Amino acid sequence: MTQFRSPWRFVLLLAAATAFAMPVTSLPVQASVYDANIVSALKLKGSQRAQAQRIISQSRSQRSRVFKRYGINPNARPDISKLQRASSELLAIGARERAALSRVLNPTQLRAYDTLMSQVRARVIRAAS
């Protein structure tokens, strides 16, 4: 049983780091299991919205490059073995995104961001099962 706990714990951490922020203007027709509409969900306005969009856009671009490098299709069922191989890079991107957003968001918004990331983790786990 311990053998199965470790990969799932890993997936929980990894999914938090792999959440893509969806464009604010509209949702894509087929959203990825990794997508989270962070800016809209947090109801950001003005300069806070622009700063968050910039941070999220940079993270999304970095994640896309990592996904491509490891052959991860964000629109397919999550491939745990590929995500594990990419894990250190994806976790670093997620940590940088959260750190940057923590300088833009207030504590309530940061907690809401963390909740969104938890929801993404749950979706990835369901999709991988």
Rosetta blueprint (number, residue, H / E / L):
1 M L
2 T H
3 Q H
4 F H
5 R H
6 S H
7 P H
8 W H
9 R H
10 F H
11 V H
12 L H
13 L H
14 L H
15 A H
16 A H
17 A H
18 T H
19 A L
20 F E
21 A E
22 M L
23 P L
24 V L
25 T L
26 S L
27 L L
28 P L
29 V L
30 Q L
31 A L
32 S L
33 V L
34 Y L
35 D E
36 A E
37 N L
38 I H
39 V H
40 S H
41 A H
42 L L
43 K L
44 L L
45 K L
46 G H
47 S H
48 Q H
49 R H
50 A H
51 Q H
52 A H
53 Q H
54 R H
55 I H
56 I H
57 S H
58 Q H
59 S H
60 R H
61 S H
62 Q H
63 R H
64 S H
65 R H
66 V H
67 F H
68 K H
69 R H
70 Y L
71 G L
72 I L
73 N L
74 P L
75 N L
76 A L
77 R L
78 P L
79 D L
80 I H
81 S H
82 K H
83 L H
84 Q H
85 R H
86 A H
87 S H
88 S H
89 E H
90 L H
91 L H
92 A H
93 I H
94 G H
95 A H
96 R H
97 E H
98 R H
99 A H
100 A H
101 L H
102 S H
103 R L
104 V L
105 L L
106 N L
107 P H
108 T H
109 Q H
110 L H
111 R H
112 A H
113 Y H
114 D H
115 T H
116 L H
117 M H
118 S H
119 Q H
120 V H
121 R H
122 A H
123 R H
124 V H
125 I H
126 R H
127 A H
128 A H
129 S L
